[in-house]
Amino acid sequence: MSGYDVIGDIHGCADDLEALLAQMGYTVDDGVYRHPERTAVFVGDLIDRGPDQLRVLQIVKAMADAGSARMVLGNHEFNALAYATEWPAGSGKYLRPHDDPDHPWSAKNEKQHAEFLRQVTGEARAEYLAWFRTQPLWLDLGGIRVVHACWHAESMAVLGDDRIGTDEQLVRMSTKGDPMYVAVETLLKGPEISLVDHGQPPYLDKDGHSREQARLRWWNGAATTLADLAEISSTFTTEDKKPYPALPAVEVERSHVYGDPVPVFYGHYWRQGSPRHLHDWTEYSACVDFSAVKGGSLTAYRWSGEQRIAVENYVQVGARSAH
Ligand SMILES: [Mn+2]
C-alpha cells in the first residue's frame, strides 16, 4: 500500500537506519534504498553524536535525490550551517561560535558537533552543508505534516519561505531577538512555557542548572491548563533539591497548541522505550524520536492514508511493530 514511512532522529546510527529500511521492505537498487510503493520521510537530526554520520548522509541524500525519500531539517543540521558560516565574511567569527573564551557556551557547541567535524570532512562536508540549504524546515504532504520539533503556523508565516535561503536570512535566524530566530527555535527546538510567570518555582535540570522555562506540550490538542501544557520530568527537583511539586490545573493561554485534525509527525524529544507506552501521543500527533543514539530504538511510523494516528503503525528496529 502506498504511503509515507516517517523516520525519527538518526544521529549517525547508520546500522540502525539500514536495519529499519530493510525491515520495512526497502531494498538497494543501483546504490539507493527504494520501496516499490512507499516514500521515506526523515524528520531531521541525521548528524551529530553517533558513529557513522557520513554513511547516514550518503544513504539519505541518495534516496532524496532519487525521489525515494523526503526530509526536513533538524536543529543539528541548522546548527551545522550556522557553525560553518563566517559572518561577517572574513571576520573569523561564525554565526554559531567556535571554541572561543568570550562565549562561555561555545565549548558545548564544539562538543556536540565534534563527531560531525571529525567524520565529515573536506569536499563531502561542503557538499552536505550545501544540500541542507536546499531542504525544507517543514513539509505539508497533504494528509500528513512533518516538522522536526513543533508544527506552528504562525512561526511558518514569520519565515515566509520553508527554506533557509540566503546568508542574510541565516544571520537573522541566528540572531537572538529577531522574529526569524524565535520562529526557527520554535519549529526546530520546540516552544517553552514559563513556570515562574505562572507562580511556580524554577527547577534544576539534569546538569544542575536552574531553569524557569519548561517544554510546552504543544502536541496535546486538548491541553488547557498549566499541568497539561508544561512538561516536568520526574528527575527535576526544586533549587533546594526537593521533588518538583505537581503543577496546578489552572487554565493558561493555549499558545502553540496543535488543534488541526491532520496528523503531524515530529522527532527531537528523546522519548524512551516503545511508542505503545507513550503517555501523551494523541490521534493527530506522533513523535518518532525514541533516542536511537542513546540506547533506544530507531523508530518509524508507517502512514497509509489513515486520518488518525494508530499506535500499531509504529515500527522499531528489532521489533516487528509496536505490539
Ligand atoms: Mn533535535
Residues whose N, C-alpha, C, O or C-beta is under 5 A from the ligand:
A	BS01	MN	D45 G74 N75 L188 H268
